[in-house]
Amino acid sequence: MSERASEPSAPRENAIVPHPVAPFPEPGPPPRDLPDLLGRLAARDPDAVVVIDRGPAGPVPVTRGELWRRTRALAAELDGRGIGAGDCVAVWLPNWSDALVWQFAVAGLGGHVIGINTRYNVDEVRHVLARARPALVVLAHDFHGLDLLGRLKAAVGDGPAPPVAVVAGPGREAPDPATSDVGGGAWVPTGIDGPVPASDPDAPAVAFTTSGSTGMPKLAAHSGTGVLRHAVADAATIGITERDRVLCALPLSGVFGYNTAMAALAAGAVCVLAPVFDADEVLADMARLGVTHVVGGDDLVLRLREAWRDQDLSAWRWWGVADFQGRSRELAAWAAAEFGTSTSGVYGSSELFALVAHWPLDEPEPDRWAGGGRVVDPAIAVRVVDPVTEEVLGAGREGELQFRGPNVVDRYLGADVPDALTRDGWFHSGDLGVLVDDGAFAYFCRMGDALRLHGFLVDPAEIEVRLAAHPDVHTAKVVGVPSASGATVAIGFVVAEQGRTPTGLREWCAEGLAKFKVPESVRVVEAMPTTSGTNGTKIRAATLREWASQLLDEPA
């Protein structure tokens, strides 16, 4: 990528067709708020399946009418328990239809939800409770052998104890709520049908935890209007229709899982929920249910490919990919060859929504498989700025990606983050990229991960792709550390394919990369240090930098 930094390219002509701008796919005005979206779907066809849960005995279809009835019942019960405008409800559930019911019901009362990842530890849960100050915690009962209740008790400690609503999940019996009381009372929702009040669509409806790469995560809140507008734009630009079935394997508590499900609902499609990612079960669901769309990192699809045993995935039309393991290009080629799947790189974050941009299908491969794309809503503006001089840069010049529009975070729960916006009102993404033309951009990496090698700015992914292309390499990651002279050098780490022993990896890089991009050293490790977040499994670059610093003086 350094060539782009040193030799700016002109905007490409006629390379990218703008995403179509489509209204809500029903006649008349768009939905007023989130409950109105679900209510209108139910009114049009109450017997149509909208969600497929995974129960103890297999798939459990949920109709639009049933999901709407459950939403109304829960809203009436919450209203009777005093949950209303401005209240936060912490939803600690896996990918069950209950999680969607809680989102719609709470939004209908003017409140907002903050999703908690079922993988969160005690400190992370304590942080969310302190920042969000939820009026209620919704807790999954006896899920996957996880002691969520124990974590909640430890997180509450001697502090104020929230009331707990206990949810059993699809196809399971309601538990005794008394066993889940952490000091504020506990109950099992059993609401009766009632109307859902009209909410303020401009009020916060949902908040997402950020990656927390620089400390504990922030809680980025978005309005119901923002959620709706973005869902409609995603559905239109991706091309999701009522006939489609969308895999929702990423946690709904995270922005990528959430926005994927909302796009499916906005199109009237079916959400195929996976509360636990088991590759064999997901492949069986994809084949049996005819999944058409998948959003997920290359880590997710890598696990699917490794488990694939000729299951019929011919219905799979589109994969929106985020590159976490450096395997996107290889996996996109596999999916295209085996199933005719079209792959598009995507872009998003907790503060900006997921699927803010993706590449249109007329963009040629392999460029279409990279991160970035064309923004899905013409109201979303993107620019590239020199992070040092703050100069706004033209097409082809690398800098920080900055955004403005209805997708940008409205506020942070429990904290002010004054540095999130520039002085002229643009959001700092902290990401390095380049503008291709108006509204289309290529994402390279986090600015802190970019490498300055021999005066050139290099995206480590360029080296990682070359290493991962070696037949004996399973996974590759490259980090930069200062040498004795103070100059940054690249250090590569690879995990070998099972039963293989990679050798000559620096020579392999030299055959396909410019000399200054060849890593100083490449080490084979048994496993990468990883962290499992709400959007996928990511390699911990900070840990690799520690390893690289220790190994720098050893012979390659």
N, C-alpha and C positions, 0 to 999 in steps of 0.2 A: 504493500500500500504506500510505501515511501515514495514511489515514483509519482503518485498523485500529489503528494505534498510538495515535491520539488518541481514538478512540471504540471501546473494546473491545466486541466483539459477543458475544452469548450463544452457547453451544454449539448447533449445528444439531441438530434433532430428526429422527431417522429418515432422515438424509441419506446415511449411509454404513452399509452392511451389513458386519459384520465378515468378514474373510477366513475361509473354511472351514479348519478344522484337520484335515488328512488324514494318516493314517499312510503309511509306505512302501507303494507300490502292489503289493506282493506279500504273500501270506499269510505269517504267522509274524512273528518279531521283525525289526526293521530291521537293515540291514547292520552288522556289527561295526566295520569300518573301510573305508577306500577300496578296497583290493583286493577285499574281500568284496562290495562293490557291483558291481564289474565281473564277478567270478566268478559271482555269482548271475544276472546278466543272461545270461551265456554258458551257464550250466547250463539255463536255461529255454528258450532258443532260440538255439543257437550259430550258426545260419545267417542270423539276422536282421541286416540292415545296421545298424550303430551310428554309423559315421562315413563321410562322403564326402570324401575328399581331392581336391585339385586337382593332377593330375600334368601332365607335359609334353604329353600327348595328350588331356587332358580329365579328367572326373570319374573317381575311383578309389574304388569302394565297399570298405569294410572291415567285415567281419562281427564280431559280438560274440565268436565263438569265436577268430577271428584276433587281435583286439586282446588278448584274454585270454592267448592263447598267447605273443604277443610280450611281454606284461607279465611272465609267468612266466619266460621265457627271459632277459629283461634283469635281473630280480631275482636269478636264479641267478648270472648273470655278475658283477653288482655285488657280490654276497655274496662271490664268489671273489676279487674285487679289494679286499676289505676295507672296502667301504662299508657302514655299519651305523647303529645307533641314535645319534642326535644329530648325524649328519653333514649338511652342507649341500651340495647339488648345484645349481650355477648353470646354468640351462637357457636357452641363447641360440639359440632356434629360432623360426621363424615358426609360423603356424597349420597345422601338420602333425599327423597322428595320432601321430607320434613324441613330440610334446610331452605328450600325454595318457599314453602308455606310460611315459615317464619319471616323470611324477607318481605314477602308481599303483605302479610298481616301487619307487621310492625310499621312498614312504610305507610300503610293505609291509616294508621293512627298518628302519623306525623313524627314517628321515631326513626331511629336508624340502628342498623346491626353492625357489629364488628365480628367478623369471623375469626375463630381461633383454630389454628392447625392442630390436628390430633397428635402431631409429633412434638408440639411445644413442650419444653421442660418447665419446671417450677418457676425459675427466674423469669422466663419469657411470659408466662401466664400472669405472674405477679405484676410485671411491667404493664401488660395490657389492662389489667384491672385498675391499676393506679392512674393510667392515662385516660381510659375511657369512662371510668366510674359507672359501670353498667347498673341499671335499675333491676336487672334480672340476668342470670346466667342459664343458658339452655344447655343441658348436659346429656350426652349420649350414654345410655345405660349399657354396661357390659359389652363394650364394643371391641372386638378383635383382641381380647385379652389385655387391653390397655387399662391401667389404673388411673383413669381420668379424674375420678372422684378423689383419690389420694393426692394427686397433683393439685387439684383445686383447694383441698383443705390446707395443704402446705403453702400454697400461694396466698391464701387468705391470712393464715397465721393468726396474729392477734389483732389484725386490722378489721375494718367494718366488713361484715359478712353479708353478701348479697343473697336474696332468695334464689332458689334453684328450681327450674322446670325440667323434669326428667322425661326423656324421649327414648322409647324402646327401639324404634326403627321398624322397617317394613317386615311384616309377617311375624312379629315378636309380641309376646304378651307384656302388658304394662307392669312395671315393677312396683314395689312398695316404695312410695316417695320418701318415707321417713328415713330410709337408710342413706339418702343423699343429702340430708340437711347438713349444711356447713355452719349453721348458726343463724341464718336468716329465714328459715322455713323452706319447705320443698313441696312440690305438687306435680301431678301428672296432668297435662292438658286433656280435657274431655269436653271441650266447648260445644255449645248448641248453635244452630244456624242463626245468623243475624246479618244485618247490613254492614258493609264496610264503609266507614265515614270517608268523605272526600278529604284528602290530605293536601298539604302545601307542597306541590311538586318541586319547588325551589329549595325546600329544606333538605338537610343531609338525609340520605337514605341508606348509605352503606359506607363503611370505612375499611381500608385494607392496611395491613402491616407492610412496611417497606422491607427491603432486604436486610437492613440492620448491619450492613458491611462495615460501618464506622461506629458501631456501638449498638445499643438497644434500638429496635425498630421504631420509626415514627408511625402514626396512625393517620393515613391520608383519607379524608372524607370527601364524598361526591354527592351531589344532589340527585333526586329522583329524575328531574328533567335531563340532567347529564347522562344518567344511566339509560334512559329511554332513547334519547337521540342517538347515543352511540350504538345501542343495540340494533336500531333500525338501519343505521349506516353500515354496520358490520354485516348484517344479514344481506343487504343489497349488494355490497361490493364483493363479498365472498361468493354470493350466488346461492345462498341457502333458500330452499323452498319448502312448502308444506309436505312435499313427498319425501323429504330427506330425514335421515337419522344421524344425529351428531353425537359422537363419543364425548362424554364428559368424564374423563379420567383424572384430570388435574383437580385438586381440591377446590370446592366452591368457596372456601374461605380465602382463596388467593385470587388475584385479579385476572389471571389468564383463565382459570377454571370458571370464574364468575361470568366474565364477559362472553366466553364461549356459550355458556348456558343461556344467557340473556339474548344473544344473537339468534340462537335456535328458537327460543320462545317468540321473539319478535317476528320471525318468519313463519311461525305456526308449525315448525318441525318437531321432531321427537328428540328429547334428551335421553341418551342411554347412559345411565349413571353407573360408575364403578367406585364403590366406597373404599375398596382396597385394590391396589394395582397388583393383580396376579396375571402375568402375561398369558398363561394358558386360558384363564377364564375370559380375559378381554378378547383374545383371538376368537374364542368360541362365540362370544356375544357379537363380535363384528361380523362373523360369517353367518350366524343364525338370524341376526336381526337386520343384516344388510346396511351396516354403517357406511355412510357416504362421506362424512367429514371428520377429520381429526385435527386437534390443535395440541401441540406438545413439543417438548424438546427432543433433540436427537437421542438423549438418554432413554426416553420412553420408547421410541420406535426401535432403537437398538435392542432393547429387551424383547420387543415383539418379533423382530427378525430372528433373534437367537432361539425363540420358542416356536417359530412358525414351522408347521409340518404339513404344508400343502393345503391348509384351510382355504376355502374359496372367499377371497376378499375382493372379488371383482367389482363390488358395489362401491368400493372406496375411491372417491373421485378427487378429493382435495386434502392435502396436509399442509397446515400452517406451522412452520418449523422455527424454533429458536435453537441456536447452536450452543450447546453446553459442553459437548465432548469432542468437538472437532470432527464429527462423523456425518454431518448433514448432507454433504454432496454425495458421498457413497450411498447413504440410505435413500436419498431421493432418487438416485439412479436405479436402485434395487426396486423401490416401489413402482416406478414408472415401467420398468421391464416386466415385473411380475403381474401387476394389476392395472396398469394404465393410469396410475395415480399422478395427478399434477401437484407439484410441491411449490410453495411460495414462502420465502422468508418473511417473517413478521417482525413487528416492533411494538413494545409497550412497557409500561411500568405501573406501579401502584399509584403514582401521582398523576399519570397521564391516561390511565386505562390501558388494558391490553388491546392488541389488534388495532392500535392507533393507525398503523400503516401496514400494508403488505403489497407485494409485487403483483401487478395484473398478469394474467396468464399469457398475454402476448409478449411479455418480456422474455427474451431467449434464455435458455439454460446454458451454463450454470449460474449466470448472474442472478436469475430469479430465485435461487436457493439461498442467497445471502441475506443477512439481516437488513431491515429497513423497509423501503417500499414507497408507495404513494399514499398520502393520508386519505382516510376513508370518508372524511367530511370536509367539504370546501371551506367550512368555517374554521378549520384547524390550520393555523399558520406555523411554518417551521423556517428557521433560519440557522446559519452557521456563523459562529463568532469566534474570533481569536481569543483564547482564554487569558492571554496576557495583556494585549493592547485593547481588547473589547471592540476591535474593528469588525464590522459586519462583512463577511467574506462572500465572494461570488461563487458560482458553480465550479466544482472541481478542486476547491481549496479546503483542506482539512481544518476542523475546529470543533468547538463544542456545539452540539445540537441544542437549540432552544425552541420552546413552543409557546403558543398563545391560542386560546380558544375555549369552547365549552367543555372540552375534555380535561382541562387542567384542574388539579386539586382545588377544592373550595376552601378547605381549612384543615388544620391538623388537630385531632382530638387531644386535649390536655396540654397543649404546648403551642407556642408561637415559633415559627421558623422564618425569621425575617430575611435570611439569605436565600430563600427558595426562589425569589423573583429578582430580576434585574431592576435597575432603577426605572426603566421604561416599560416594566410590566411583563417581561418574558420569563418563562420558567427555565431555570437551570436544570438541564437533564444530567449533567456530569458525564455525558457520553460523547465519544469522539466520532465524527462522521463527516460526510461531504454532501453538499447539495448537488443533485443531478439536474433538476430543473425545478420550476416553481411547484412546490408541494410534493416532490419526490426526493428521497435522500437515501444514501447508503450508510448503514451503521457499521462501525469498525470494532470498537471495544470501549470499555470504561476508560476515561481519560487517565486514571491512575494505573491502568494496565498497559498503556501504550509504551513502546520501547523506543528510546532515542539511541540508535546504533550508528556510530561513525557519522553523526550529524544528520542522519535520516530518521524520520518518524516511521516506525514499523508496527503494524498490527501483528501481535503474536499469533493470531489465528492463521496468518499466511504460512508461518513456519509449522504450526501444528497440523495444518492440512497436509503439508508435504510429509511430515513424519508419519501421520496416520495412514498415508497411502502405501507405506512399506508393508509388504505382505506378512511380515512377522509381528506387526504392531497392532494392538487392539485399541489403545487409547493414548493420546499425546497431549501434553500441556507444556507451555513455554512461559517462563517468567524472566524478568530482568533484575539483576542485582549489580551494585557497584563493585568494580574490580579494585585492585590495590592502587591503580592510577586515578581512581575516581570515575572513570568512564563506565557506562552501563554495558554489561555483557549479557547475552541470552543464554539461559541454561534450560535444556529440555529434559522432560521426564516422560517415560513411556511405560505402559503396561503391555506385556507381550501377549500375543495370541496364545491360547492354551496349547502347551506342548512345543512352543517355538522358543528360539533364543535369538533375538535381534542382534545383529552385528553390523558394523560399518555404517552407523546411522548418520554421522557427520558427513561422510562421503556421499551418502544417499541424498542428504540435503544439498550438498554442493552441486550435484548433478541437476537440480531443479530450481535452485534459488540463486539470487545474486550473492556474491562472496560475502558481503557485509551482513547478510542475513543468516549465515550459517552459524548455528549455536556454538558457543565456546565448548560446551560439554553436553552430552546426552546420557542420562542415567536410566537404567531399567529398574523399576520398582515393582513390588508385588501387587500393590493396589494404590490408587490415588486417594489422598485425603479428601473426603467429600462432606457436604452438608445437604440434607434433604429439606428443601423449602416448599412453599406452597405452589411454586411454578415448575418444580422439577429438581433433579439432583445435580448440584453444581460442585465443581472441583474447587477446593479451598486454595486459592492462589497464595494467600498470605502464608499458609503452612509450607507450600513449595518454595517460597522465597527464603524462609528460614532454612530449609534443607539446602537450597542452592548456596546460601552464604556459607554454610558449613562445608560444602563440597567444593567450593570454588578453587581452593588451592590444591586439591587432589588431582592426580593425573586422569585424563579423560579415558 
